[in-house]
Amino acid sequence: MPVAIHPSAEIAAGTRQLVLDAAARLFRTQGYASTSLREIAALAGMRAASLYHYFDSRDAIVAEVLRLGVEQVFDDVRHAVDALPADADALALLQTAIHAHLQAMMERQDYTSANVRIFGQVPQGVRDAHLPLRDAYERYWASLLARCAAAGGFDRRRDLRLARLFLITVMNGSLEWFQGGTLALKAVADELTELMLYGLQQRWPPAAGKP
C-alpha cells in the first residue's frame, strides 16, 4: 500500500527542489565563489534565513547539486543500456550510452554544467565526498567499453582507459557548444559513436583515378 505523504511534506520537498534549481543555475552561470546564499534564496523566491530549514550550509547545497549532476545522468545511461538485448553489439551499446549521456546532460543542463564548471572550485571536503560517485560512473563506462571490446567492436591495440577519458571529456565538453534540438543531439551522438569505433580513417579504397 502506498505511503500517504502529508501535504506539508510535499510542499517542503517542492521548496527544497526550488532551492536546488536556483543554486544549480547560479553555480553554473556565476561559479561557486561568486554565488551567495542570499542570491540563491532570492532566485528561489524566499528569505535567506529560510534556506536553513532545508540545508545546513552553502556547502550542503553545492554537494547536493554535484550529486544530482552526476547521479541523474548515471541513472539515465544505465537504464538505456539495460533496456538493450543481452547480445547487443558494440555499435548499439556505445551509441545508446553516448546518446543517453548527452540527452541527460542537456535535459538537466544547470546541474550538469554546474558540476563540470565548479567541481574544482568547491572545498576539498565537498570534492572528496563527491569523488566516489564520479568514480563509480567512470567505472561503469570502463565496464561498458570492456563489454564493447569483448563483442569484437574494438581494435585490441587500443587503450580503453584513454578511450574512456577522451570520450567522457568530449561528451561533457558538448555543454559548451551544443545549440541544437533533439534530432541534432541524436546526430551528434551517432557521429561521436562512429568516430570512436572507426576513427577518421577511410574505410574503403577511393575509386580508381580519384584522389
Summary of the structure (lengths in Angstrom):
residues: 211
radius of gyration: 20.8
end to end distance: 70.4
largest distance: 76.8
contacts: 578
relative contact order: 0.11
helix: 72%
strand: 0%
